[in-house]
Amino acid sequence: MTTARLVMTVAMLTVVLGCSSGGSSGGEAAASCAGVVTFENRDYLPTEKTGFTVGERLGTATIAECDDTPGDPGVAIAEGTTGAYAIDGVDPAKAIAVGDSPGEATLMDILR
């Protein structure tokens, strides 16, 4: 699977699974890890924001390994890497774009 497809799969899983904690049948909360990428020790999640301009390549981001639903091998995501790009006019500590190329990059906001 290409990095672009992996990022898109992660982004789609984020939409389906959500990025926040949800209750389980036992009353415990389980945080979702789907969609998380790490760059320079900061975690980012995909955003639905549009209208951004990709800037220079900053380096390589890590796509976190994720298994939000243990026992269901169809949704486990293996760790991977992808390009990390600046967003024109935005501090990389707040948002970056990730993808195999600037044209395929997806906007990611810092995880707060």
C-alpha positions as a printed NumPy array, in Angstrom:
array([[  0.   ,   0.   ,   0.   ],
       [  1.415,   3.414,  -0.909],
       [  1.869,   6.05 ,   1.742],
       [ -0.871,   8.188,   0.164],
       [ -3.338,   5.301,   0.377],
       [ -2.25 ,   4.581,   3.938],
       [ -2.813,   8.218,   4.929],
       [ -6.215,   8.236,   3.22 ],
       [ -7.155,   4.972,   4.965],
       [ -6.098,   6.461,   8.289],
       [ -8.093,   9.632,   7.555],
       [-11.204,   7.653,   6.644],
       [-10.873,   5.504,   9.765],
       [-10.62 ,   8.689,  11.802],
       [-13.951,   9.869,  10.423],
       [-15.574,   6.487,  11.048],
       [-14.077,   5.834,  14.473],
       [-13.838,   9.423,  15.733],
       [-10.862,  11.111,  17.288],
       [-12.123,  11.439,  20.814],
       [-12.761,   9.106,  23.657],
       [-15.88 ,   7.007,  23.635],
       [-17.531,   4.93 ,  26.291],
       [-17.333,   1.164,  26.288],
       [-19.822,  -1.315,  27.658],
       [-17.796,  -1.574,  30.863],
       [-18.042,   2.148,  31.546],
       [-14.394,   2.733,  30.653],
       [-13.215,   5.215,  28.035],
       [-10.933,   4.097,  25.209],
       [ -9.105,   6.769,  23.212],
       [ -8.903,   6.436,  19.452],
       [ -5.473,   6.408,  17.822],
       [ -6.686,   6.301,  14.199],
       [ -5.254,   9.047,  12.061],
       [ -2.382,  10.094,  14.324],
       [  0.898,  11.117,  12.698],
       [  3.965,  12.302,  14.596],
       [  6.469,  14.897,  13.436],
       [  9.186,  16.421,  15.633],
       [  7.67 ,  14.874,  18.779],
       [  4.238,  16.426,  18.093],
       [  1.089,  14.454,  17.274],
       [ -1.295,  15.589,  14.53 ],
       [ -4.745,  14.466,  13.373],
       [ -6.435,  14.911,   9.98 ],
       [ -8.726,  17.9  ,   9.66 ],
       [-11.616,  18.703,   7.35 ],
       [-10.268,  22.224,   6.74 ],
       [ -9.662,  23.108,   3.097],
       [ -8.059,  25.945,   1.194],
       [ -4.452,  25.574,   2.318],
       [ -1.215,  25.907,   0.356],
       [  1.495,  23.306,   0.839],
       [  4.95 ,  24.758,   1.372],
       [  8.42 ,  23.256,   1.613],
       [  9.119,  19.675,   2.683],
       [ 10.009,  19.612,   6.375],
       [ 11.033,  15.973,   6.679],
       [  9.386,  12.643,   7.428],
       [  6.361,  12.066,   9.656],
       [  5.54 ,   8.751,  11.317],
       [  2.073,   7.266,  10.906],
       [  1.316,   5.688,  14.273],
       [  0.535,   2.005,  14.573],
       [ -3.076,   1.692,  15.635],
       [ -5.413,  -1.095,  16.702],
       [ -8.496,   0.568,  18.188],
       [-10.499,  -2.618,  17.892],
       [ -8.379,  -5.516,  19.169],
       [ -9.464,  -8.839,  17.738],
       [-10.608,  -7.26 ,  14.449],
       [ -7.585,  -7.498,  12.139],
       [ -9.382,  -5.596,   9.388],
       [ -8.91 ,  -2.219,  11.098],
       [ -5.372,  -2.502,  12.476],
       [ -2.967,   0.01 ,  10.924],
       [  0.745,  -0.769,  10.776],
       [  3.302,   1.963,  11.503],
       [  4.523,   3.789,   8.415],
       [  6.134,   7.008,   7.244],
       [  5.177,   9.828,   4.911],
       [  6.434,  13.237,   3.854],
       [  5.772,  16.201,   6.151],
       [  5.223,  19.603,   4.541],
       [  4.853,  23.138,   5.834],
       [  1.584,  24.988,   5.319],
       [  2.152,  28.495,   3.944],
       [  1.577,  31.042,   6.703],
       [  1.089,  28.438,   9.464],
       [  3.528,  27.479,  12.218],
       [  4.372,  23.74 ,  11.885],
       [  3.793,  23.482,  15.643],
       [  0.089,  24.068,  14.836],
       [ -0.447,  22.255,  11.521],
       [  1.395,  20.397,   8.756],
       [  0.462,  18.569,   5.585],
       [  1.443,  14.937,   5.027],
       [  1.623,  12.8  ,   1.902],
       [  3.846,  11.275,  -0.76 ],
       [  3.969,  14.606,  -2.62 ],
       [  2.784,  18.188,  -2.066],
       [ -0.121,  17.599,  -4.477],
       [ -1.367,  14.602,  -2.466],
       [ -0.784,  16.109,   0.975],
       [ -3.51 ,  16.091,   3.61 ],
       [ -3.856,  18.85 ,   6.206],
       [ -3.16 ,  17.756,   9.791],
       [ -3.845,  19.844,  12.944],
       [ -1.881,  19.502,  16.155],
       [ -3.496,  17.111,  18.636],
       [ -4.391,  19.09 ,  21.748]])
